[in-house]
Amino acid sequence: MSSRVTEVLQGREDNYILPFLWQHGEEEAVIREEMARVHESGIGAVCIEARPHPDFLGPKWWLDMDIIMDEARKRGMKVWLLDDDHFPTGHAAGKVKEAPEELHRRFLGERYIDTLGPAPEASLLVDTLLMTGLRPTISLRDNASGKNKLISVTAVRRDPSGGALIGESVDLTGLVHEGVLYWDIPEGYWRVFVISEDKQGGSEKQEDYLNPLDRDSVRILLDTVYEAVYDRYKADFGHTFVGFFSDEPGFYNDKTTFDFNSRPGKAGLSLPWSSEMPALLEQALGEDYRKHLYLLWHDAGEQSGRIRYVYMNIVSKLYAENFCSQLGEWCRARGVEYIGHVLEDNNVHARLGPGAGHFFRSLWGQDMSGLDVVLWQIVPGFDELSFRSASGVTDSEFFHYGLAKLGVSLGHIDPKKQGRTMCEVYGAYGWTEGLKLMKWLTDHMLVRGVNQFVPHAFTQKDFPDPDCGPHMYAGGKNPQYRYYGYLNKYINRISHLISGGRHVATAAVLYHAEAEWSGEAMYFHKPVKELMQRQIDCEVLPIDVLLDAAVVKDNKLHVNLEDYSCFIIPYAEALPEEMMRRLADFAGQGLPLYFVDGLPIRSSEGTEISDTLKSLSDNPNVKLSGLSTLAEDLIADGYYEVKVNGNEPYLRNYHYIHEDADVFMFFNESPHQVISTKLTLPFEGEGGIYAYDAFLNKIAILEAAVIPGYRTIELVLHPYESIVLLQSTALTDYPAERQWTADGPELELQGEWTVATAAAESYPNFEAPVQLNALTNRSGRNVLPGFSGTFRYETEFEWDRSCDRVLLKLGEVYETGEVWINGNHAGLSLCPPYRMEVTGLVRKGTNRLVIEVTNTLAKDQQDFLSSFAQQEPSGLIGPVTLMPLTDC
């Protein structure tokens, strides 16, 4: 059997990159040119974006797609397709607007009238309220058109001292006659709630979108887009054409399109609804469910939590079944795959609005797990403090410690995903984002287990295209494009090493969207953060999987190919009854449970669970832990894999195993601090430990102290630096370099430099050379503040040592650095640390050094998205030094 390690070293890794390729209806030559640029970047697939195209599914669209398919066949590339003409998915190319009214979006709406009794023979204008209330609607008398439909009328007593609802409710629905409620109002203050099924509601931008809760409504998208593509490219399905991509489908039931706090309890919120809902609510809540519906908007303690839990449980399951699973099953039946992502931002993954209610349910029907990073949502150094960008203010803890863990966990626990997690990445950061930040974002994802990448994006529109830069090629105007393939090789190599095997994690953390629906709850990413900062790897498991697919064996929790030594439950006021019983079973079977900040106090359904709670509190396998002490508690109990000397909160780690290899990845996520520590790793066997350089595709054997079952090594990682450590039987006879150490003092180059410039379109023809006695920022206000391109630095230095290898350090560089010594290529760096080991190029006597530094287009373009980030200098700042090396 072929080894993943040797496949990578021999250049036989697979492709793991499928960038967006935006279509605007360009000429054939332009389309073919862009496909060539994608392919020459080391990429083997594209994901076609229809959003900007003027003729989606029309003649010009099919002509353009034929050209792309032809280029893909010739180049052995794969083609994916974003599945709609608008963002987000759900417009169905405008066909929903033409569909029968019952297939349009439906909402549950709430209005109320305040009353005072006693008032015998009073009446209330229910019909008129629905016409002229908070949301003007069609009269109930026009119900033949299928529009607004009365669901219930309920009166709830109010506290006379403050107006709070005090729980006593009366169902008055049967007292409505021809749109008027006739009621003898009892003594006291009463609020009369009128609940209706509305067509109006939600985000206006998604007004003509399908109803994701309705199977037949979702079928419009299949019939319009998916079937049309299948009819044209049936012979390519499963070969050149490999699947469809849904982009951020959701409920969009809030007038504020991207309100991340959209959920039951928000005043005036329209709630997702479908024809299936009444029967499902009655099944869960009983025949009198209608008189409790007002609690979806109004607070009445535990009873509100119960009703909201039931509602959210139903809508998230309907979304999963009727939208995601229906599309996925259609694709798999035709030999292609279904991928994409929902909106996860600022914890909306468990909410309504732009969310889909439940992260794991919303993507279970897909063939890869998926997530998205755009608009400065993840920024080096802002892992705790919020960051302000074009999309608002970030919950940085969620984006840094929760987002990728959600995606990767789903990729590992769902068998059909085959361990694959896709991330749409780099998008809408503006031209300030260059390869330096792209490499940091890439490592942020890789070290958490993401192994499929959708770069955002290639565009064929004439430069400058203002649509969500940066763009990888940009009509040849992106000065860093020539280095982009270097990053792609890095991505494909490491992704190959962390695919096709099994991830190793010490702990599992409960994903409890249900708890958020039911009452007070700690975000799942709070304990994840504590563990990650102490190098205790973990995954996030949803309740559905724990109930259906998890078993305890040998005191470990097993799900699919994963196993976990302990299970962590973030604080939840309430959890579903069945989950509570399962937790008690897990503890009884020997699985250590850690409840963070306390046990739940009730069930989500409001059922009696006192016996279950007592069973948990009495079990010795159940421990209570504070959030701040959780990691220390796990370490004290032996639940960790990697031991690190000292506290290194920015050191990230990931362990992946194949039958013949262990793969460890480490990444320094700090933008400024050097990590220097001693690592103790669980390496078995007699083989050595190798450091793998995924840029140069070579390995070096490391010096390691041997402890039975473990190896200890010294680790030094500079900001932006990562390392992959390997132990593999496939490397036993593989030629590997030895570590090199310093063999003398550094030489700092302090002579004169000649500096010339070249924009992307004129490279490598440089002009305007100047002489510098010191290395300084070339984008300073009195130098070249508007120049984007390449700075070419040339100098000479004297070398008096006899050595075959030297370490060349460039110091500060903004931002790619490429080096030639005596006319020979010496190396390339995309990000810190800007250093390279150079063999056989430096000679005794006079040597000529050339360094080319390329910045981003932000200096030239100064685009809107770049205005949210601090701008870096340009050029070579140094100091530039050389140090002789010797084989240790």
WOLIN-V581380 format. One record per backbone hydrogen bond with DSSP energy under -0.5 kcal/mol. NH is the residue of the N-H (numbers start at 1). CO is the residue of the C=O. If there is no record, write none. Layout:
# WOLIN-V581380
nh | co
NH | CO
NH | CO
This chain:
# WOLIN-V581380
nh | co
7 | 3
8 | 4
9 | 5
10 | 6
11 | 8
12 | 7
18 | 453
19 | 45
20 | 455
21 | 47
22 | 20
22 | 458
23 | 49
31 | 27
32 | 28
33 | 29
34 | 30
35 | 31
36 | 32
37 | 33
38 | 34
39 | 35
40 | 36
41 | 37
41 | 38
42 | 39
43 | 38
46 | 78
47 | 19
48 | 46
48 | 80
49 | 21
50 | 48
53 | 50
56 | 53
58 | 55
61 | 55
62 | 58
63 | 59
64 | 60
65 | 61
66 | 62
67 | 63
68 | 64
69 | 65
70 | 66
71 | 67
72 | 68
73 | 69
74 | 70
75 | 71
76 | 72
76 | 73
77 | 72
78 | 44
79 | 240
80 | 46
81 | 243
82 | 48
83 | 245
88 | 247
89 | 247
91 | 88
94 | 91
95 | 92
96 | 91
99 | 95
99 | 96
103 | 100
104 | 101
105 | 209
106 | 273
107 | 198
108 | 271
109 | 107
109 | 196
111 | 194
113 | 192
115 | 190
117 | 188
118 | 185
119 | 185
122 | 119
122 | 183
124 | 181
126 | 124
127 | 179
129 | 125
130 | 126
131 | 127
132 | 128
133 | 129
137 | 130
142 | 139
143 | 140
145 | 142
146 | 143
147 | 142
149 | 197
151 | 195
152 | 195
154 | 193
155 | 170
156 | 191
157 | 168
158 | 189
159 | 164
162 | 159
163 | 159
166 | 157
170 | 155
172 | 153
172 | 170
173 | 153
175 | 172
176 | 173
177 | 175
177 | 180
180 | 177
181 | 124
182 | 175
182 | 180
183 | 122
183 | 181
185 | 119
185 | 183
188 | 117
189 | 158
190 | 115
191 | 156
192 | 113
192 | 190
193 | 154
193 | 191
194 | 111
195 | 152
195 | 193
196 | 109
197 | 149
198 | 107
198 | 196
202 | 253
203 | 252
206 | 203
207 | 204
209 | 206
210 | 90
211 | 103
212 | 210
214 | 211
215 | 213
218 | 214
219 | 215
220 | 216
220 | 217
221 | 217
221 | 218
222 | 218
223 | 219
224 | 220
225 | 221
226 | 221
227 | 222
229 | 225
230 | 226
231 | 227
232 | 228
233 | 229
234 | 230
236 | 233
237 | 233
237 | 234
238 | 241
239 | 236
239 | 241
241 | 236
242 | 79
242 | 240
243 | 79
244 | 337
245 | 81
246 | 339
248 | 246
248 | 341
251 | 353
251 | 355
252 | 353
257 | 255
259 | 256
260 | 258
262 | 259
263 | 261
265 | 296
266 | 263
269 | 266
270 | 253
271 | 108
273 | 106
277 | 274
280 | 276
281 | 277
282 | 278
283 | 279
284 | 280
285 | 281
286 | 282
289 | 286
291 | 288
292 | 289
293 | 290
295 | 292
296 | 293
297 | 294
298 | 294
303 | 300
304 | 301
305 | 301
306 | 302
307 | 303
308 | 304
309 | 305
310 | 306
311 | 307
312 | 308
313 | 309
314 | 310
315 | 311
316 | 312
317 | 313
318 | 314
319 | 315
320 | 316
321 | 317
322 | 318
323 | 319
324 | 319
325 | 320
326 | 321
327 | 323
328 | 324
329 | 325
330 | 326
331 | 327
332 | 328
333 | 329
334 | 330
334 | 331
335 | 332
336 | 331
337 | 242
339 | 244
341 | 246
343 | 354
347 | 344
348 | 345
349 | 344
350 | 347
351 | 348
352 | 262
355 | 352
357 | 348
357 | 351
362 | 358
363 | 359
364 | 360
364 | 361
366 | 363
367 | 338
368 | 338
369 | 420
371 | 422
373 | 424
375 | 427
377 | 374
379 | 377
382 | 379
383 | 381
389 | 392
392 | 389
394 | 387
396 | 394
398 | 395
399 | 395
400 | 396
401 | 397
402 | 397
402 | 398
403 | 398
406 | 402
407 | 403
408 | 404
409 | 405
410 | 406
411 | 407
412 | 408
413 | 409
414 | 410
415 | 413
417 | 414
418 | 415
419 | 411
420 | 417
422 | 369
423 | 452
424 | 371
425 | 423
425 | 454
427 | 373
428 | 468
429 | 426
430 | 469
433 | 430
434 | 432
438 | 434
439 | 435
440 | 436
441 | 437
442 | 438
443 | 439
444 | 440
445 | 441
446 | 442
447 | 443
448 | 445
449 | 445
449 | 446
450 | 445
451 | 421
452 | 421
453 | 16
454 | 423
455 | 453
456 | 425
457 | 455
458 | 20
460 | 22
466 | 464
468 | 466
472 | 457
476 | 473
477 | 474
478 | 473
479 | 477
481 | 478
483 | 480
484 | 480
484 | 481
485 | 481
486 | 483
487 | 483
488 | 484
489 | 485
490 | 486
491 | 487
492 | 488
493 | 489
494 | 490
495 | 491
496 | 492
497 | 493
498 | 494
499 | 496
502 | 657
504 | 655
505 | 563
506 | 537
507 | 537
508 | 566
509 | 539
510 | 568
511 | 541
512 | 510
515 | 512
516 | 512
517 | 513
518 | 514
519 | 515
522 | 571
526 | 523
527 | 523
528 | 524
529 | 525
530 | 526
531 | 527
532 | 528
533 | 529
534 | 531
535 | 532
536 | 531
537 | 535
539 | 507
540 | 405
541 | 509
541 | 539
543 | 511
546 | 542
547 | 543
548 | 544
549 | 545
550 | 545
551 | 558
553 | 551
553 | 556
556 | 553
557 | 564
558 | 551
558 | 556
559 | 562
560 | 549
561 | 412
562 | 559
564 | 557
565 | 506
566 | 506
567 | 592
568 | 508
569 | 594
570 | 568
573 | 520
575 | 602
580 | 576
581 | 577
582 | 578
583 | 579
584 | 580
585 | 581
586 | 582
587 | 583
588 | 584
589 | 585
590 | 587
591 | 586
592 | 565
593 | 621
594 | 567
595 | 593
595 | 623
596 | 569
596 | 594
597 | 595
597 | 625
598 | 595
601 | 573
602 | 573
603 | 607
604 | 575
606 | 603
613 | 609
614 | 610
615 | 611
616 | 612
617 | 613
618 | 614
619 | 615
619 | 616
622 | 619
623 | 593
623 | 621
625 | 595
629 | 626
630 | 626
630 | 627
633 | 629
634 | 630
635 | 631
636 | 632
637 | 633
638 | 635
639 | 634
640 | 638
642 | 535
643 | 680
644 | 642
645 | 678
648 | 646
651 | 648
652 | 650
652 | 667
654 | 665
655 | 504
656 | 663
657 | 502
658 | 661
661 | 658
662 | 727
663 | 656
664 | 725
665 | 654
666 | 723
667 | 652
668 | 721
669 | 650
669 | 667
675 | 717
676 | 674
677 | 715
679 | 713
680 | 643
681 | 679
681 | 711
683 | 681
684 | 682
690 | 726
691 | 700
692 | 690
692 | 724
693 | 691
693 | 698
694 | 692
697 | 693
698 | 693
700 | 691
701 | 737
702 | 689
705 | 712
707 | 705
707 | 710
710 | 707
711 | 681
712 | 705
713 | 679
715 | 677
717 | 675
720 | 668
720 | 670
721 | 718
723 | 666
724 | 692
725 | 664
726 | 690
727 | 662
729 | 660
730 | 660
731 | 728
732 | 729
734 | 731
737 | 699
739 | 701
741 | 886
743 | 884
747 | 882
748 | 746
749 | 747
749 | 880
750 | 748
753 | 772
754 | 794
755 | 753
755 | 770
756 | 792
757 | 767
758 | 790
762 | 759
763 | 759
765 | 762
766 | 764
767 | 757
770 | 755
772 | 753
776 | 774
778 | 874
780 | 777
783 | 780
784 | 778
787 | 784
790 | 758
791 | 853
792 | 756
792 | 790
793 | 791
793 | 851
794 | 754
795 | 849
797 | 847
799 | 845
803 | 801
806 | 838
807 | 883
808 | 806
808 | 836
809 | 807
809 | 881
810 | 834
811 | 834
812 | 878
814 | 875
816 | 854
817 | 829
818 | 852
819 | 827
820 | 850
821 | 824
822 | 848
824 | 821
826 | 819
827 | 819
829 | 817
835 | 833
836 | 808
838 | 806
838 | 836
840 | 804
845 | 799
847 | 797
849 | 795
849 | 847
850 | 820
851 | 793
852 | 818
853 | 791
853 | 851
854 | 816
855 | 789
858 | 431
859 | 856
861 | 857
862 | 858
867 | 863
867 | 864
868 | 865
869 | 866
875 | 814
877 | 812
877 | 875
878 | 812
881 | 809
881 | 879
882 | 747
883 | 807
885 | 805
886 | 741
888 | 739
